Amino acid sequence: MVTIAGNGMGAYDFTNLELNFCNYDKIICDPNFIENGRTILKLKFKDAKEYILQNYKKENILYVVTGSPLFFSAGTLIANKLPKEEVKIVNNISSKTYLLEKLFISENDVSVISIHGRKNIDLCEFMNKKYTFVLCDKYSINRLQEAMQFFEEEFITTNIAYKLGFKDEIIEEVNIFNFDENRFDLKEPFVLLIKRNYEHKKNVCDDLEFETERGMITKKYKRHLSLQNLDLEENNILWDIGAGSGSCGIEAYKRYKVKTIFFEKNETRVEFIKENLKNHHVCDCKLYIGQAEEIYPTLEQNPQRIFVGGGGKMVIDTLPYLYERLDVNGIMLINAITLKHLSQMIEVLNKAKIEYDTHSISLTTYKGVLDLVEPERQLFQIKIYKNEEK
């Protein structure tokens, strides 16, 4: 039999546990715990899991986890590997509940993410509700600064909750963009609560909502069709090559919660992209300035989606390389507005023996009181699927 219990907030000890420890053959906890005894085993998660799975039938085991076993805890991971009749959960207060009680904030207003030991931010939850609760490690402040590099300071209010339940507990407002790392030892346990001070704009945008250089923008209907054709999924990494105004990548983030990597060589357009990223409160994106074909070989993470909206012949020549960088089961969508570029793309893809689908889009809109005809340039699209290799 296994009992999985949380120790609540405070020091790494058993003070908050109302259990009779003599009832257990073995007590397992993390090496950080200060408790010692003949029956206490201090094990990291992998070893703790292995011991519990091997011995739960012949020993009465207590597994003590920090905080709550139901909140980002190894406890539930182990519990789900055991027969239900062989496991019992003893809950305790989590860091989230503890902090919200202190600040009088409803759980209904709070999203939760963890970047403790993780590089990627869950964009479906981050800044989704009025507040975002963030489980942190010593690298998290820098990671959040990077994710919000296009934010103004007034966009958010941040509270740090440092060493909750300890005698030297601190809960106070901090400036995350100008964080005083000398004041806090970030190796100690801490969490953040970020309040969003802006309202989300609508996800589907009109062209006038983007700053552009002489109309250098993928128009609304073509933008919608392109995003739909990319089959985007939440938290995908999207490379937007030849980003122009950034409208496609920005709307991809807003509608599908993807991480967009923008590539743009024109410095004037880059300034418009920066303004648009700020105006639309885009989180966790990257903007690379210069020749895209020289930049993307330097990036470590492969994308799940690639959108090529510009870049000219130099980018066209690298389509086979982009295909290789695309994750398995990924999609690359290439837009062309000239037959010359279309023929170059097809020639390059055929030579590399890359399969593709192609189609054209012709749109005519009618504007004004008189419904005047306003035809748009014909758009050619090439869609490439990178299927799992057999």
N, C-alpha and C positions, 0 to 999 in steps of 0.2 A: 504494500500500500504506500502511496506517495501523497503527502500533503505539500502543496505549493503555497507559500505564504509571502506576502509583501511586508517589508519592514517599515513602510511609510516614509515620512520625511525626517531628515536629521542625519545623525552620524551613522556610520556603517556598523551598526550593532543590533542587538535583539531587544532593545529597550521597549519598543512599541508593540511587541508581540505578546499577546495574552494567551500563551500556550504552555502546557506542561512539557518541558523539554525531556523529562525523564521517560516519556512515553515512546521515544523514538530511538531506534537502533543506530541510526546515522543522521547527522544534520549537515547538509551541504550548503555552502554559500560561496560567494565570490572571494577571491584572494584579498580584496580591499577591506573586508570585514575585520574588525579588531578582536572579535571573540575568539577564544581558544578553549579547547577541551578534548577529552579522549575520544568523544564520538563525533567531533566536528571535522569535516573534510573541506578544505578550501580549494575549490576547483574552478577553472575557467569553463565556459559554457560547453565546449566540445567534450571535455572530460566529464563534466557533470552529467551531460546527457547520456554518455556511454555508461557511466556507473549506474544511473537510475534505470536505464532500459535493461541492464543485465541483472539488477538485484531487486526490482520492485516486488517480485513475487515472494521472495524469502526474507525481506527486511521491511520494517516500518520506517520509511524515510521522510524527513522534513527537508524540503528544498526552499531556502530563504532567498528571495530576490529583492532588489531595491525598489522602493516606491510601491506601485500597485502591480500585481501579476497580470492585470488585464490591460495595462497601458504600455505599449511598446516594450514588452517584456519577453524574456526567454521562457518565462513560465508557461505561457500558452503554447509555445512551440513544442515543449516537452509534453504538456498535457494532451495534446492532440495525437501524440504517438503512443499513448497508453490506453488500455481498455477503460471505458468510462467508470466501471465499478471499482477501478484500482487507483483513482485519483480524486483528490479533493482540493478545491481552491479556497484559500482564506484571503479575502481582499483587504486592501488597506488604501490609504489616501494616496493619490498620484500627485505629481508636481503640478499638473494642470489644475486639478480640483483645488489643491491647496492655494494656488495663486489666485484663482478666480474668486475664492471665498474672501481672500484678503482685499481684493479690488472691487468686490461687489459687481461682478460681470456675469451675465447669463451665458451658459454653455451654448445656447442657441446662436449666439453672435460670434462664435469662435471656430475658426478652422485650425487644423493641427497638421504640422509637418515635422519630420525628423531629418536633420542633416548631421546627425551624430554618426561619424564614421562613413558618411556618404558624400558623393560628389554632386549627385543630381537632386534637383529640387522638384517636388511634385507640384507642377504648375496648375493642376486642377484645384488644389487647396490653397496655394500661396496667394495671399491678398484677395481671396475669394469672398470672404465675409468681412465684417467690420473689423474683426481682430484676427490675427494669425499667431498661434502659439507655436514656438519653435524650440524643439529639443536640440541642444547644441553640444559641440565639442570645442577644443581650443582653436580649430580652424574656421569655425562657423561665422565669426564676425567678418573676416575677410571674404568669405564666400558670399555673404549677404551684401556686402558693399559692392562686390562684383556684379551680383544679380540686379542691383538697383542703381547702377552707374548712371542711368539717364533720368533719375529721380531728382527733384528739388527737395531740399530738406523739409520744407513745409508739407510735403505729400504724406508724411508718416509721423507718428509719435511712438517711441520705443521705450518700453520698461524692461529693465534687467531684473531677474530674480536670482540672486546669487546665494548659494549655500542655504537653500530653504530648509528650515527646521533646525539649523545649527544656531549656536549662541550668537555668532557674528553674521547672521542672516542680513541681507540687504535687498530691498525692493525699492527701486527708484527709477525715475526717467533718465535716459541717457541719449546722447546724440550718436547714432550708429555710424554716421558719416565722418564724425570726428571723435572717434572712440578713444578714451584714455586707458590704454592697455597697462599702464603702470599702476593703476588703481586696483585692478582686478587680476587675480591669478586665474587665467582661463583654463588651467588644468584642474581647477576645482569645479564641482557641479554647478551649472547655471543654465537657465532657460531665458528666452526672450518672449515678450508679448508685443507684437507690432500692431498698432492701430492705423487703419487706412483713413486718411483725412480727405479723400476725394471720392466722387461717385464714378462708377464705371460708365463709360460711354457705350452707346449701342454697338453691338458686335458687327453688324452689317453697315458699312460706311458708304457715304456718298463720296464722289471724287473730290468735292470741294472741301472735305474734311482733312485733306492732305496738302501740305505745302509741296509744290513741285517746281521744276525748272521748265518753263515754257510747255507745260502739259506733258512732261515726260513721266507718264503714269499709265499703268495697265488699267484701262477703263473698267467701270463698275461691272458690267455684264461679263466681260471677258475675264475679269478678276475672279468673279464668282465661279465661272465655269472652270477656270484653271485650278482653283482650290478644291472644287468638287472632284476634278479629275485626278488630283494627287492622292485621294483616298486617305487623308490625314487622320492620324489617331493621336490621342492625348499623350503628351510627353515625348513624341517623336522629335528627333533632331532634323531640322529642315535647313538645307543650304539654299539660299536665295542668291543666285549668281547673276550679276548685272541688275542690282536691286532697284536702280532708278530713284524713285521717291520712297521706296520701302513699303509701298501700299500692300503688296501681296504678302510679304512676310509678317507685317503688322497685323493684317486681318487674319492671317493663319493663326497667329498667337491668340488673338481675341476670340476667335470662333472655336478653335480646336485645341487650344492650350499646348502648343508645340514650342520647342526651343528653337528660335530662328537664328541662323548665322548669316549675316548680310555681307555681300561682297560688292563693292562699288569703287571704280577708279576715278570717276569725275569728282573733283573736290567740291564743286558747287552743289552737286546732288548730294554729296555726303552731308553737307550742312543741313540740307532739307530733311534727310533721313534722321539726323540727330534731333531736329525740332519735332518731327513726327513721332519719334520714339518717346520723347518727353510728353508731348500732348496726349498721347494715347496710353501712357503709363505702362509701357511694355517692360516686363520683367525678364531677367535671365536670358538676354540675347547677347550676341557679339556683332560688332561692326568692324569689318576689315577694309582698309583703304589701300587701293593699289590694284595691280594686275592680278585678277583672281587666280589665273593659271599658275602664278608664282607663289600664291599664298596657301591654297588648299593642300598642297603636298606637305606643308609644315604642321598641319592639324592632326592630333592624335585620334580623336573620336570620329568614327565613321557615321555618316548620316543614314537615317532610314528613308528619307525623302530628299530629292534634289529637284529644284526648279531652276531652269535656265531661261531667263527672260532677256538676256543681253550678253554682251561681252565680245561679240564679233568673231572673226576667223580664229584668233588665238585660242578662245575658249572652245570653239567647234573642234579644233584639232585635238583637244584633250578629252573629248567625250568618252573614248574607251577607258581612259584613266578614271574618269568620274564613275563609270560603270563598275570598275573594279573596286572603288572605294565604297560604293553603295552596299549597305547591309543586305544579307540574304533576305529575300522576300520584300526588298525595298522597291521603290518606284522612282523613276526619273521622268520628269515632264519637261519638254523643250518647246518653247514658243518661237516661231519665226514669222516675220511679216513680209519677207521678200523671197521670191523664188530662188534667187541666187544663194541666200543662206540655207534655204530648205534643201537645195540640191547638194550643197557642201555637206550638210549634216547627214543626208542619206548616203552620200559617197563614203564618208568616214565610218558610219555605222556598218554599212555593207562590207567594207574592207576588213573591219574587226569582227565580222560575223556575229553581230549583236542583233537579235530579233526585236522588232518594234511594231507598233500600230501607229498609223498616221491618219489625220483627218483635218478638214478645214472648217473654219467658222466664219460665216458672213453675217454681219449685224447691221440693221438700219433702224435708227431711232427717229422719232418724230417729236419736235419741240415747238414750244410757243403756242400762241393763240391760234395760229393758222396751221398748226401741225406740220411745220416745214420739215422736209426730208433731210436727214443728216446721216449719211452713210459712214460707217467706220471702215478702216482698213481690214481687208481679209486677213484672218489669222490662221496660220498652219500650226498644228500641234503634233508632236511625236511623243508617244508614251511607251516607256520601256519598263518591263517587269524583270526583276532579278530573282528568278525562282530558285528554290533550294536545289542544290546540286545533288544528283542521284549517286 
